[in-house]
Amino acid sequence: MLTLLVVFTLSALLLPLLVKWIGARAFAVAALIPAAAFVHAALLTPTVIAGASDAAHIPQQSVEWIPQLGITLSFRMDVLSWVLTLIVTGVGALVLLYCRWYFDSEKPEPGLGQFAAVLLAFAGAMYGLVLTDDFVLLVMFWELTSILSYLLIGYYNRRGASRRSALQALLVTTLGGLVMFVGVVLLVVDTGTTSITEILELAPTGPLIDAAIVMILVGALSKSAIFPFHFWLPGAMAAPTPVSAYLHAAAMVKAGIYLIARLAPVFALSGPWRPVVISLGVLTMLIGGYQALRETDLKRILAFGTVSQLGLFTVVIGYGTPDAALAGLALVIGHALFKSALFLIVGVIDRQLSTRDVNELSGVGRQAPVMATAAFIAIGSMAGIAPTIGFVAKESALTALLHDAQLGSPWGLVAFMGVVLGAVLTAAYGARFLWGAFWRKKDSAGEYIPETAWPDPPFGFLVAPVVLSGLSLIGLAAPLVDHALQGYAHTSTIPAYDGSPLEPGHLALWHGLEPALFISLLAIALGIGLFVFTLRLGWSSRKRLLPFTAIDGYYLVVRGIDRLSVLTTTLTQRGSLPVYVGTIFVVVVAAEATALFASGPARAELSAWHTPIQLVVAPIMIAAGIIAVRAQKRYTGVVLVSVTGLGMVVLFATSGAPDLALTQILVETVTLVTFALVLRRLPARMGEHNASVGRIPRAVLGASVGVTMALVAIVATSARIAEPISVAFTELAYELGHGKNVVNVALVDLRGWDTMGELSVLVLAATGVASLVFVTHRDDLLSSTKNLPDASRRVQARIPLVETTEGLRFRTAENRDAPRAWLVSSQHVDPQSRSILLEVIVRVLFHTIIVVSIFLLFAGHNLPGGGFAGGLVAGMALVMRYVAGGRWELGAAAPTDAGRLLGAGLILAVGAAVVPLFFGEAPLTSTFWEATLPVIGHVEFVTSTIFDIGVYLVVIGLVLDVLRSLGAEVDRQAHAQRTRGVGA
């Protein structure tokens, strides 16, 4: 099962490429994945049925995942999971096969590869959801299906209706999922386990459990579109028809029903269960059936019919008794077959005629007898007509509920009456669907309107709906279905209303002349009569019954949230950086000061100094900070701030922290250059355009922040009562990380996850910097040769420049004897701004500095250095090239875009974290090899060096991105402005 999940994931990732190569035929290939999962589940049928009586035989698989939280990748296929697995994979395979013709066209639709991948990934997520035995993992799959369904519903993303419907479905199901997650946490905390099987065996009770159950039901009801969450499902019909057939008939909406079915055999008698499940289920059943009779769109008729049917399942399977559980699971099987078949039939009609309006269709049934027959069988199963599975399941459901109602159960009576009324409405809107799709229509004068011309669809287009409709006749094999489902029914220990134990009963095509049979026949007859009555009454054109519906409530809430957000943004987002920074500082001071005073008297251990050098450096840093506050010029202020940073370099170096000193001085230098690049676009003097106001409050706030943080540092360093873990770092660095430089080993091994997060921040920072200066892309392969003729830029990056009488040119057969260019900025930089001496010195030192950076990279595991320091040194080399020759020298020095370096570094770092998993080790676990090589001698290689190389590349990419964005791009913009000024 875990292997199949991995196959689903990898196949989804590769599917866009396959769609690009072979178009819509890739769907047929994709269908093989769920088909293989279906065959696997089918082959396990004897084992699953045997496991119903002996839990030891139940197929299951478990892999430890997060042992600290007790979470495992556990999967278990009992009868309920087995049935849902067959539905999810079987219908999924047929829907994917159907897509092969649904999307078949000469010009593939944009985004079709992504759609195929998401649809297959959704099938995999549902496969994992119905099989997992871990409640936390179930929540993860649950939310994953919500996200994937959002992408599928919004496939036609250029249509406003699709975007609104997708967002509506996402908000409703995600909100329900979050509430459910809280309930799951309460249930897990109370029982002490995340295993669903163990929780059901414990069968906990109490007020906390009741609250958890209500929260879990909120998630289940929102997912299955039960009132008051029912409105999102009809809106989701904006999705392509295969999505409606799979997600909204067979898969996603069944997730909530599956969860109710999983919990009902144990929790059906808990206080809130039946009042919530039965009342909302009956209400949903009636609302959906009523609205289906008013629709003129075939797809919306089925959508509201699905809402009604989901209410039926909620009532029957949520009732919890063994006979209701058996009937409910049979209903779920029947619905997956007939409703997906009907949706696919609507898809055929829509693709062939470009309409789904019942008023525009006439006489299609005569021209498409195969499709019409399949639709009649499916509707027959939906209405409960023999010999379909729908008839068998409905008769059993009526019998189960009637039995409890006769014993005096009030909720049994409510459920029974609701199901009978729902059956009447089901027959009515089923008849409306058949009439709307296939019947000949009459005009207002009573004359038959011309038949709609019907172009025959490809044979393969009808395979999926015909197969699904034909499978609805498994009511003929009711004893076999009964034998397969008995295992789930026996999991229920819910007694009858009078307390007597109940038997599950049996599914059969003929139970004799019992009340359920006559009630079912009466419901069908009344339903057909209701359809005729509403048709003659023109119900579909009348005003709605209620002036305010659930969808109106949804939009009212959304508009309220939008207005509140606008009001909040207006009050808080003032467009003033001092206000933002001041707000942050006020919160910091208030929060930290509260914590300091609330903690009571604190112990403080202070020393005047640790080394004599502090007596020299500290006054200089303090003086630089005070003068920086008084500075009137921006660059003066930046330099003075850097003095404090350089003072920290001295303190680090004299306190036995050479790594920190090296890193600090490199960071200070790069930061100073970055500020200089930015300051070129700002006025030289502070307050030249916008004078500073409120200087005294600012000074008070700044001093408060400084004093607060000083007190925090004093209290925090003096409050330790236990031995710090860093004491053991020296030994751990050598034994685990195989290195003597504790700082570097900690960064890439002992605390590698922290560094992984910091790398992500660096990548985001680089992207943000580039975006803020409106860089359209990073593909600045060779800025120095950007304006040179006769070569594509990719070729330019590989061809050297030579000096000719016409200037710098690419080397060709005609000028191959010309000397190679050395300083490429010669014909671009203003001669008055050039320094030949500086350019020559930088070019001479550049490669040496790069070699030093590589030395720091590889030596850092045992000596001061590492990937971060090495990357900064390489970045400094690029800074020198830029300062000496502008963006042209920078392009020659780094003929690649920064995005590739950032991506490559992140891939190496992530790879170093993930690869150990394939060897059964924890992420970021390192190992080492050692050998004695001729000439070189003894060599050791630690795998964490690969992680360090990733850090090295990310840092270089960041520096390069900053230089190109704040330097080269700003230069280009300034040059363009000057050019426009001269032209004007």
N, C-alpha and C positions, 0 to 999 in steps of 0.2 A: 504493500500500500504506500509506504514511504517512497519507494522507487518510482511508482507511477506518479506521485506528486511531483517528484523531481523532473520526470519526463514531461509532464504538463508544463512546468515552468520553462524548461529549456526549449521546448517546441514553440511556446508562445513567443520567446525571444527571437527565434529564427524565422517565424512565419512571415513577418514583413518582407524579408528578402525573397522568400518563396513566392509571395504574391507579386513582387516586382518582376520576377522571372517568368512566371507562367500565368499570372492573372488570377481570375476567379477559380480556376481549376485547383488552386492551392487549398481551397476549402475542402475538397474531396480528400486531399492528403491529410489535412488537419483532422478530418473526421475519424481517421484511423486511431488517433490517441484515445478519445473517449470510447471508441468501439473496443479497443484492447482492454480498457478498464471494465467495460461491460462484460466482456468475455471472462475476464478474471473473476468478477463477482459471480457470474453465472456458474463457473466451474466450482466455486466454493459453496454452491447451494446445499449439497448434502451435509457438508460440515456445519454450515450455519443452522440448518434445521436440527441437526443432532445437538448443537450447542444450546438449543432452547431448553433441553432437559438436563444438560450437563455443561455447566459454564466452562469447564476445562477444555471443551472442544471448540469454543468460540474463537475464530481467527482474530489474532491481535498482535500488535507490534509496538514496542516501546523503546525509545532512545532518550537517554538523559539529556536534558537541554540546559535548564537553569536550576541546578540542584539546591542552591541557596534558597530559592523560593518554592522548591518542590514541584517545579513545572517540567513536564516531560513531553516529548513528541510521541504521544501515545495514540494509537488508532485501534479501534475495536469494531468488528463487524457482527453485531447481533442481528436479529430479524428486522428490527426497525431500520437500522443503518443499511442493511442489505437491500431492503425495498427502496429506500431513498437513493442508494447508490445506483441501482438499476435504472431508476427514473432519470437521475441526473446524467448518467453516462449514455444510456440508450437514446433518450430524447435528444441529448446534446449531439450525439453522432449523426442522427437523422437531420437535425436542424443545420448542422454544418454542411452536410451533403446537399441539403436544400439550397443553401447559400450559393453553391456552385452555379446554379441556374438563376437564382434571384438577382445576383450581382453581375451576371454575364452580359457583357456589352463590348462593342468594338473599342470604346474608350473607357478604361477602368476609372471608377469614381475616385476622386482624391481622398486620401486617407484610408483607402480600403485595406491596406496592409496592417495599419494600426488597428482597424476595426476587427480584422480576423484574429490578430494577436490578443486583443482584449477579450473577445468572445471565448477563445480557447482558454485564456487565463481564468476567466470567470467559471468555466466548467471545472477547472482544476481547483479553484477556491471552494466551490460548492462540494466537490468530491471530498476535500479535506474537512469541510464543515460537518458533513453528515457522518463522517467516520471517526473524528477525533473523540477521545475519551477524557480530554483535559478541558476544563471549563474556561480557563484563561486562553488557551489556544483556540477554542471555539469562538470566543469574543474577537480574536484577531482575524480569523477567517470571516466572521460576521461583518466586521468593518471593511475588510477587503472586498467583499461582494458589494457593499454599498458604493465604494469608490469605483469599482469596475462597472457597475450598473450605471453610475453617473456618466461615465465615458461612453457607454453604449447608447443610452437614451439621447445623449447630446451629439450623436454621430453627425446629424445634419446641423453642424454648428453655425452655419450662416443664417439659419432660421431662428427668429426670436422665440417662437413657440418651443422649439427643441431645447434651446438654452434654458428657458424658464422651467420647462418640465423636468429637465435633468437636475437643475438646482433644487427644485421643489422636492423631488424624490430623495436627493442627497440629504437635504436638511432634515426632512421628516425621519428617515431611517437612521441617520446618524444621531439625531437627538434621542431617539428611542434606544439606540445602541449604547449611548453614554449612560442613560438611566439604567439600562440592563447591566452594564459593567459594574455600577455601584452595587446593585443587587447581588451580582456574582461575588464581589469582594466580601460582602456581608456573609454570604453563604459559605464561602471558603474559610473566612476567619472563624466562623462559628463551628464548622466541622473539622477544621484543621487539615483539609485535603483539597486538591484541585481536581481529583478524579471524579468524573460524573458517576461512574459505577459505584464508587465507595460512598458518595453523598447519598445516592438513592438507597443503598443498603442501610445507611445510618438512619434515614428517614427522620431528620431532625424536626422539632416542633418548637413553638414559642413565638412571642411577639416579634422578636428580631427576624425569625425565619419568615413570618407572615409579611413583614415589610420587604424582605429580600424577594419573596415570591411576587409581590405586586410590582416591584421594579423590573424583575425579569419579564413579567407579563407585558409591561409597557414596551419593552424591546420587541417581544414576539408579536404583539398586536400591531405595532407600527410597521414591522417588516412585512406582515401579511395583510396590510391595508384593511385593518378592522377599525370600525368607528371608534374615535373621531379622526383616525388617520387614513380613512378610506379614499380620500380625494386625490392622493398622489398617483394612484394606479391608473385611472382613466387618462390623466394628463400624460403619463408615460407612454401612451400610444403614439406620441410623436416620434418614437423610435422606429427603425426599420422593422418590418413584420417578423423576421426571424428572431429579433430580440424580444418582441412581444410574446411569441410562441414559446420561447425558452425561459426567459426570466420571469414573465408575468403569467405563465400558465403551468410550467413544469418545475422551475428551479427556485428562483430567489424568493418568491412569495411563499414557497413551501418551507423556507427556512424557519419562519415563525411557527408554522403548523408542526414542523418537526420538533421544535423545542417544546411546544405544548404537549405533543405526543410523548416526548421523552419524560416529562415531569408529571403528567396527569396520573399515571398509575400509582404514584406515591403521594402527591400533594393535592389531589382532587377534593379531599375532604377538609383541607385547611380552610380557615375562616373566610378569607377573601376570594378563594379560587372560583367557585361556581357563580357567586354573584357577578364577578367581573367577566368571566369567560362566557357564561350563558346569556346574560343580558346584552352585552356588546355584540356577541355573535348573532343573536336573533335580530337585533336592530340593524346590523350590517346586512344580513340576509335580505331583509325586507326593503331597505333603502336601495341596495344594488339591484334587486329584481324590479322594483318600481321604476327606477331610472332607465334600466335597459329597455323597457317598453316604450320609452319616449325618444330613443335615439334613432337617427336615420343613417348614421355611419356604421357599416357592418363591424368595423373594428371596435368602435365604442360600445356597440351592443354586447360584443364578447367581453369587453373590458368591465362593464358594469355587471355582466353575468359572472365574471370571475370574482368580483368583489362579493357578490351574493353567495357564490359557492364557497369562498373562503370563510364567510360567516357560518355556513353549514358545517364545514370541517371543524371550526373552532368549537361549535356547540357539541357535535357528536364525539369527536376524539377527545375533547377537553372534559367530557362528562366523567371519564375516568374508569367506569365499570368495565369488566372484562368483555362483555358482549358489545358495549359501545366502542371499546378500543378496537375490536375486530372489525366492526362495521366501518369505523372511521378510517382505518388504514386501507380498507378496500375502496372506500370513496376517494381517497387520495390517489390511489393507483388509477382508478377510472378517470378522474379529472385530468391527470397528467396526459392520458392518452387522448381523450376526446377533445379537450380544450386546445392542446397544441395542434392537433389535426385541423381544427376549425380555424385557428389563426393562420396556419399555413395555407389553407384553402383561400382565405381572404387575401393573402399575399399573392396567390396566383391570379385571382380576379383583378387585383389592383395593378399588377404588372402587365396583364394582358389588355385591360380596358382603361387604365389610368383613372379609375373612379371606384369608390366604395359606397356611394350614396344609393340607398335602396330605391329612391325615386327615379334613378337613371338606369336601373337594371331591369330587364324584362326578358323572360324566356331563356335565360342562360341554362337552366336545368336541362332543357331538351337538347341543347347543343353540346353540353358537357356531361353526358350521363355518368361517366366514371366518377368525376369529381362530385357530382350531385349525390350519387349513391354513397360515397364516402361521407359526405356531410350529413346525410340522413341517418346513417349508422351512428355517427358521433353525437348528433342531437338526440337520437334515441337513447344512447347511453347517458347523456346529461339529464334527460327527463325521467330516466328510469324505466325503460321499456325492455322487456325480455327479447332476446336472451343475452343482453349486454351485461358487462360487469357493473354498470351503473344500476341496473335493476336489482341485481343480487345484493349490492351494498346498501341501496336505499331501503329495501325491504328489511334487511337486518337492523339498520339504524332505527327504523320506525318501531320494530319489535322491541329493541333494547330500551328505548325511551318510554314506550307505552307501558312496559312491564314495571318500571320504577314509578311512573305516574300513577298506575293503578294501585301501587302499594302506599300511596299517599304523599309522595315526594313533591313538594311545591316546585322545585327547580326542574324535576323530571317533567311535570306538566307544562311548565313554561317552554322547556326545550322541545317537547313533543309538538305542542301547538305551533311553535315557531318553525319547526322543520316541515310541518304539513303546509303552512302558508307559503314557506319558501319553495316547496315542491310545486305548488300551484303557479307561482310566479316563474319558476324555472321552465315549466312546460309552456307558459305563455310567451316568454321571450325567446325560447327555442323555436317555437312556431313562427315568431316574427322574423327570426334570422333566416329560416328556410324560405319564407315568403319573400323577404327582401332580396335574397341572393339569387333565387332560382325560379320563382313563380312569374307567370305572365301578369302584367299589371293592366289595370283599366284606368281610363281617364275620368274626368268628372262627369262625362256624359254616359259612362258605363261601357264605352267601347274599348277593346283591347288596343294598347299602344304597340307600335312596331317592336319586334324583338331586337334586342341588342346584338349587333354583329359580334361573333365570338371567334377570335383566332386561336386555333388549337395550340396549347403550350407544348414545349418539349416533353418527351416521355419522362425524362429524369426529374422534371419539375414536380410531377405528381407522385413520385415514389414515396417520399416521406409522409405526406398526408394520408395516402391510401394505406400504407403500412400501419400507421398509428391508429387510423380509424378501424382497420381490420382487427387489430389487437384488442379493441374494445369488446369484441365478441368472446373474450376469454371467460365470459360468464357461462359459456357452454362447458368449461372445465372448472366449474366452481369448487368441486371437491378438492382438486389439486391446489387451487388458490387457498382454500380453507386450511389445508394441511400445512402450507407454507407459512401462513400468517398466525397460526395458533400460538406459536412461540411468543409473539409479542403480546397477545391477549392474556397469556398466563402470567405476564409480569405484573398485572394489576392485582392488587389485594383489596380494592375498594369493594365493600359489601353492598347489598341492596339497601333500600331505604329502611327496611325493617331490621337490618343488621344481619340477615342471613347471607351466607356466602353465595357468590354467583359463579356460574360456569360461563365460559365465553360464548356458548352457542355454536352454530355452524353456518357457514356460507353454503347456500344451495340454490339451485335454479327453481326448485319447487319444494315449498314447505307445506303445501296443502292449502285449503281454503281458510286461511287465517286472517285476522283483522288487518294486518299490515298490507296484505295483497289488495284488499278492497279499498283501503285508504289510499294506496298508491294509484289505483285505477281512477278513483274519484278525483284525486289531485290532477291527474293528467287531463281528464275530461273538463274539469273546471278551468284548467290553464288554457286549453284550446278555446273554450268559450270566452275567457277573459281576453285573449288575443283578438278574437273576432269583434268583441265589444269595443275594445280600444281602437281597433282599426276603423270601425265605422264612426266612432266618436271623434276621430282625428286627434287622438291623445298627444301625438308627437308635436302637434302645432299649437297646443294650448300652453298657457302660462304655467310656470312651475308651481308646485303646491305650496312651497314655503318661500318667502321673500329673501330669506337669509340662509345660506348653506355653509358647509364646512370649508369649502374653498374660499368663500368670502371671508370667513374668520381667519384663514391662513394669510390672505393678502392684507387684512387689517393689521394682523400682528407684524407682518413683514414691513408694512409702511410705518407702523409705529416705531419699530426698531431703527429703520432708516432715518426717521425724523429725530429720534433720540441721538443717533450717532452724529448727525449733522450738528445738532445743538452742542453735543459734547465736544466735537471737533472745533466748532466755532469758539468755544470758551477756552480750550486748551492749546490748540494749534494756532498760535498767534503769528507765526512767521518770524519770530524773533529768537535768534540763537541765545542771547543772554537770558531770556525768559526760560528757555528749555533747560539750559545749564543751571540756572539759579534754582529751578524747581527740583532738579536732581539733587543739588547740594543741600537744599532745605530738607528734603526727605532723608538724605544720608545723616545729616546732623541730628534730626529729630529721632530717627530710628536708633542710631548708635548711642546717643546720649540717654535715651530711655533705657536701653539695655545696660548701660554702665551704671546708672543710678538705681535701677531695679535690682541689680545683683548685689547691692550692699557694699560695705567697705572692701576694697581690693588691696591685695598685697603688691607692693612695687619694689623691685630690686634694681636700683640704678647705680651705674658706675660713671665716674667723670669721663673716663676714656679707657679704651682697651689698648691702643697703641699711640705713641707720641705723635705720629703723623696726623692723627685725627685733630689734634689741637691746631695744626696748620691749615688743613683742608676745610674743616667745618666752617671757620669764620669766612673763608673765601666764598664757599657755597652760599652762606647766609647773606653775605654782602651782595653777591651776584643776583640773588633772588630779590632783594630789596630794590636794587638799582633797576632790575628788569621791570618792576612794577611802575617805576617812575619814568621809564624810557618813553620817548615821544616817537621814535622811528621804529617801524616794524622789524627791520632787519637787526637793529641793535637789540631789541627785545629777544629775538630768536637766538642770537649769539649768546646773550647773557644766560638764557635758559639752558643752553648747551653747556655753559660753564658748570652749572650744578650737576649735569650728567657726567661731565668729565671728572668732577670731584668724586662722584660715585665710583668711577673707574679706579681712581687712586685708592679709595677705601677698600674696594674689592681686592685689588692687587696686593695690598699690604695686610690683608686679613686671610690670606691663604686661599683665595678663590680666583685663580688665573683664568679659568673658563669664563666666569662671569665678567671679569674685567675685559677680556678679549671681546666677548659678545657685546658688552655695553659700549665700548669705544666704537665698534663697527656700527651699531645701531645709532649712536649719536651722530656719527658722520653721515650716514645715509639719511637720517632725519633732517640734519642741517641742509643737505643738498635738496631734499624734497621741499622743505620750507622755502628755500631760495627759488625753486622752480615756480612755486605758487605765488610768491611775493612779487614776481615780475608782472603779474596781472592785477596787482592791488596798489592803491596809493602808497607812496613812500612813508607818509606820516600817519600815525593813528588819529582817528577822529577827523580826517580831512573832509570826508563826505558825511559821516554820521558820528557826531560827537558823543562821547560816553556821558551818560547821565546817571544820577544816583550813585556817585562815587563812594559816599560814606556807607550806604547800605551794602554795596558790593564789597567794600573793605571789611566790614563787620562779618559778612557771610564768608568771605575768604579766610579770615582769621579763625572763624568758628570751625570751618572744615579742617584747617590745619591743627588746631588745638584738639579737636575731637579725634582725628586720626592718630595724633601723637599719644593721646590717652589710651586709645584702643591698642596701639602697639605696646605701650608700657604694661597695660593690664594683661594682654594676651601672652606676652613673653614671660610674665611673672606668675601666671596662673597655672602653669603646667605642674601636675603632681605625679604623672606617670612618666616612665622613661620613653623618650621619643623613638619612633620606629627608625629614624635616620641613623641611629647609633649602629644598627645592624647593616646599613647600606654598604659599608666598605666590604664586609664579608660576602654579602649577597651579590654585590657587583662582580666579584671575582668568581664565586662559585656558580651563580646562575647566568650571569651575563658574560663571563670569560673576559672581563676587562678590568683595568686598574683605574680608569678615570670614572669615578663614581657619578659625576654629573652627567656625562654622556650616556653611561649605561642606564642610569635612571630614566633618561629621556627616551631612549629607544627600546628599552627592555622592561625594567621594573615598573615604570609609569608610562608605558607606550600608549595606552588608551588616551591619556591626557594629551600627548603629543599629536595623536591622530585628530583629536578635536581641534587643536591649535592649527594644524595643517588646513583643515576645512575652513577655519576662520580666515587664514591667509588667502586662500583661493577666493573666498567671498569678498575679502577686502580688495583684492586685485580687480575683480569683476566690478565692484562698486566704484573704484577709482576711475576705471575706464568708462563706465557709464556716465559718471558725473560730468565728464568733459566731452560727452557726446561723441565718443569714438564709435563708429559704425561697425567696425570689426577689428580683430587683432592681426589680420593677415598682412602684416607689414614686412614681408620677407626680406626685402633689401631696399630700405628707404634711400640709400645713396644712389641707386640706379633706377629710381622710380620713373624718372623722366627721360631715360636713355632709350633710343629707338631699337627696333629690329629684334626683339626677343620677348617671349612670354615671361612672366615674372617667375614661374617655376624654373624655366631654363636659366633665367638671369641669376638665380641663386647658386647655380653650379658653374657658370662660366666666369673666368677671371676678367678683370678690367685691365686694359693696357693704355699707355699714354701715346697719343698720336698728335699730329699737328692740328687736328680739329678738336682736341680735348680728349677726355676719357671715353673709350669705346670698349665694347665687348670684343674679346679675342676672336678673330675669324681667320680664314685661310690667307686673306690678303695682308693682315697686320700681325701675323703670328710672331714675327721677329721684333715687334715693338716691345719696349721694356714694360714690365708689369707695373701697374699703378700701386703706389704705396699709401699715399694720403688721398683718399677719395673725396675729401671735402674741398679740394683746391678750387673747383670751379663753382662752388655754391656759396661758400662763406664769404662775407664781405672782407676784402683784404685788410681794411682798417681794424677789423675785429679779430683777425687771425694772429696766432702766435706760433710761428713755425717751430721754435725751440720746444714749446710745450707739446705740440703734436708729435714731434720726433721722439721726445722722451717718453711720452705715453705709449707710442707704438712699440718702443724698445722694451718698456717694462710690462706691457700688457700680458704677454704670454708667460712671463716669469710669475706674475701675480696669479694667473690662472693655475699654474703648476703648484704654487704655494697653497691655493685654495683646495686643490685635489689632495695635497699632502695633509692639510688639516682635516679633510673629510675622512681619510683612511687612518690617520694617526689618532683621531679623536677618541678611539675606544680605550687607549692606554695613556694618551698624552693630552694636554689642552687642545681643544679643537672640536671637531664633529661636523655633522651636516649643516647645522644652522650657522656656525661660525664660518665654515668653508663657503657656504652659499653667499654669505654677506661679503666675504673677501672677493669672490668672483663678481658679485654685484658692484663692489667698489671699482673693480677693473672696468666694468661697463660704464659706471659713472664717470670715470676718468676719460674714457673714449668720447662720451657725450660732451663733457665740458670742453675737451680739446677741439673737437671737430663738428659738434652739432649732431643733428639726427642722421646725417649721412655717414659719419664715422660709426655711429651706433648701429646703423643698418649693416655696415660691413662687418662689424665685430660680432653681431648676433643675427645671422641670416635665417632666422626662423621667428615664428610668432610666439608671444608669451603664453598663449593658451595651450600650445602643445607641451611646453615645459611644465606648466601647472598640471595638466592632465597626466602627463607621463609620471611626474613625481607622485601624484595622488594614487595612480594605479600601482606603482611600485610599493608604496606604503601599505595600501590595502591588501595587495598580494602577499606581502610579508606577514600580514595579520591572518589572512585566510588560509594560506597553504598548510600551516600546521594542523588545521582541522582535518585534512585528508589523511593525516597520519595518527589520528586519534589523540592529538594534543590540544591544549587550550590555545586560543588565538594569541598571536605574537610570541609564542614560545620559540626560543632561539636554540640553535645548536652550533657546533663549530667543528672544523676540520683542521688538522695540522699535518704538515709534511716537511721533509727536508729536500730542497731543490738544489741542483748543481749551481754553483756560483752564488746564487741568492742566499742559500742557507735555510734556516728553519723559518717556516711560514705558517701562520695561523689565519683562518678566515672564519668569522662569526657571521651567521646569517642575518643578525640584526643590522649588519652593515648595509644590506639591501634597503632596509627601512630608512637608514641614514641617508642613502643616496636619494631616496624619494624626498626627504626633507631638503637636501641640497638643491634639487631641481626646482622644488616649489619656491624656495627663497629666491633663487635666480629669476624664476618666472615673475615673482612679485616685483622685484627691483626693475626688471625689464619693462613690465607693464606700467609701473609708475613713471619711469623715464619716458616711455613712448607716449603716455597719456598726458602727464603734467609737463613733460619737456618737449618731445618731438611734435605732439599734436598741438600743444599751445603755440609752439613756434610756427607751425603751419597756419594756424588760425590768424596769428598776428601778421604773418606775411600776406595772407589773403586780404586782411583788412587794409594793410598798407597799399597793396596793389589796387584794390577798389578805390582807395582814396586818391591815388595818382591818376587812375583812369577817369575819375570824376572831375 
